[in-house]
Amino acid sequence: MSKQQKTVKVTLVKSPIGFNKTQAKTVEGMGLRRIRHSVTLLDTPETRGMIHKVRHLVTVAE
């Protein structure tokens, strides 16, 4: 990552168990493994789309 690219910190706050399987795959694709696990991702339209799909399961810090 270069210094000029913006990032977002995504934290899993609710388990994807009991929700649509594609949402669980999205959480897994973002690199989130367990509740309260955080990852830093590039702020791209693709990442924003993934966050939007599971917005009820994650929190986002700029």
C-alpha positions in Angstrom: 0.0 0.0 0.0 1.3 3.4 -0.8 1.0 6.3 1.6 -1.5 8.1 -0.6 -4.1 5.4 -0.7 -6.9 5.7 1.8 -7.8 2.8 4.0 -10.8 1.8 6.2 -10.7 -0.3 9.3 -13.5 -2.9 9.4 -14.5 -4.8 12.5 -16.8 -7.7 12.8 -19.3 -7.1 15.6 -22.0 -9.7 14.9 -21.7 -13.3 13.7 -22.8 -14.1 10.1 -24.3 -17.4 11.4 -28.0 -17.4 10.7 -27.7 -14.9 7.8 -27.5 -15.5 4.1 -24.5 -17.7 3.1 -23.3 -15.1 0.6 -23.0 -12.6 3.5 -20.8 -15.1 5.4 -18.6 -15.5 2.2 -18.3 -11.7 2.0 -17.2 -11.5 5.6 -14.7 -14.3 4.9 -13.5 -12.5 1.7 -12.8 -9.4 3.7 -10.5 -11.4 5.9 -12.6 -11.2 9.1 -12.4 -14.4 11.1 -14.1 -13.9 14.4 -16.2 -11.3 16.4 -14.1 -8.2 17.3 -11.5 -9.1 14.7 -10.4 -6.0 12.7 -8.8 -5.7 9.3 -7.5 -2.6 7.4 -8.6 -2.6 3.7 -8.1 -0.2 0.9 -11.0 2.3 0.4 -12.1 1.2 -3.1 -15.6 0.9 -4.6 -15.3 -2.9 -4.4 -14.5 -2.7 -0.6 -17.3 -0.3 -0.1 -19.7 -2.7 -1.8 -18.7 -5.5 0.4 -19.1 -3.3 3.5 -22.6 -2.3 2.3 -23.6 -5.9 1.8 -22.8 -6.8 5.4 -23.3 -3.4 7.0 -25.4 -5.0 9.8 -22.5 -7.2 10.8 -19.6 -4.8 10.8 -18.5 -1.3 12.0 -16.2 0.9 9.9 -13.6 3.5 11.0 -12.1 5.8 8.5 
